[in-house]
Amino acid sequence: MKLIPLPGSDGRPTLWVNPEHVTTVARLDQSTGEGVQLRAELKIEGMGLHRVNLGDHASAADADAAWQKFFDELVG
């Protein structure tokens, strides 16, 4: 069994999940005028939706790289 950390608002892990129990994941981007806030919304079996902070990024390309890293860890 593999567990991956889901970061809280301060970036530190607040929940560890088995990726096999993640049923959906959606990317949420918000432009801040200075960059991009990247979030992920996950549905985990037996739990409600979880919104995960993946950080503030200077550009869309930086946000894309952070998303790819998170997604690769999730589907690993």
C-alpha positions as CSV (number, residue, x, y, z in Angstrom):
1,M,0.0,0.0,0.0
2,K,1.3,3.4,-0.9
3,L,0.3,6.6,1.0
4,I,0.7,10.1,-0.4
5,P,0.6,13.3,1.7
6,L,-2.1,15.9,1.0
7,P,-0.9,19.3,2.1
8,G,-2.9,21.7,4.2
9,S,-3.1,25.4,3.8
10,D,0.4,25.9,5.2
11,G,1.9,23.3,2.8
12,R,2.5,20.6,5.5
13,P,0.8,17.3,5.2
14,T,-2.5,17.1,7.1
15,L,-3.8,13.8,5.6
16,W,-2.2,10.8,4.0
17,V,-4.3,8.8,1.5
18,N,-4.0,5.6,-0.5
19,P,-4.2,6.8,-4.2
20,E,-6.3,3.7,-4.9
21,H,-9.1,5.3,-2.8
22,V,-9.2,8.5,-4.8
23,T,-12.2,8.4,-7.1
24,T,-11.9,11.8,-8.8
25,V,-9.4,14.6,-8.9
26,A,-10.0,18.1,-10.5
27,R,-7.6,20.9,-11.0
28,L,-8.6,24.4,-9.8
29,D,-6.6,27.4,-11.0
30,Q,-7.2,31.0,-10.0
31,S,-5.4,33.9,-11.5
32,T,-4.1,36.4,-8.9
33,G,-2.8,39.0,-11.2
34,E,0.7,38.1,-9.9
35,G,0.5,34.5,-10.8
36,V,-1.6,31.4,-10.4
37,Q,-3.0,29.8,-7.2
38,L,-3.2,26.0,-7.8
39,R,-5.5,23.8,-6.0
40,A,-6.8,20.2,-6.4
41,E,-10.2,18.9,-5.4
42,L,-10.3,15.2,-4.6
43,K,-13.1,12.8,-3.8
44,I,-11.9,10.0,-1.6
45,E,-13.9,6.8,-1.0
46,G,-16.0,7.2,2.1
47,M,-15.1,10.9,2.6
48,G,-16.3,14.2,1.4
49,L,-14.5,16.5,-1.1
50,H,-11.0,17.6,-0.1
51,R,-9.5,20.8,-1.5
52,V,-5.7,20.6,-1.5
53,N,-3.4,23.7,-1.8
54,L,-0.7,23.1,-4.3
55,G,0.8,26.5,-4.0
56,D,1.1,29.9,-5.6
57,H,3.0,30.0,-8.8
58,A,4.6,32.8,-10.8
59,S,3.3,31.5,-14.2
60,A,0.9,29.1,-15.8
61,A,3.9,27.0,-16.8
62,D,5.0,26.7,-13.2
63,A,1.5,25.7,-12.2
64,D,1.4,23.1,-14.9
65,A,4.7,21.6,-13.7
66,A,3.4,21.5,-10.1
67,W,0.2,19.9,-11.2
68,Q,2.1,17.3,-13.2
69,K,4.3,16.4,-10.2
70,F,1.2,16.0,-8.0
71,F,-0.7,14.0,-10.6
72,D,2.3,11.7,-11.2
73,E,2.6,11.0,-7.5
74,L,-1.2,10.3,-7.4
75,V,-1.2,7.8,-10.2
76,G,2.4,6.7,-9.7
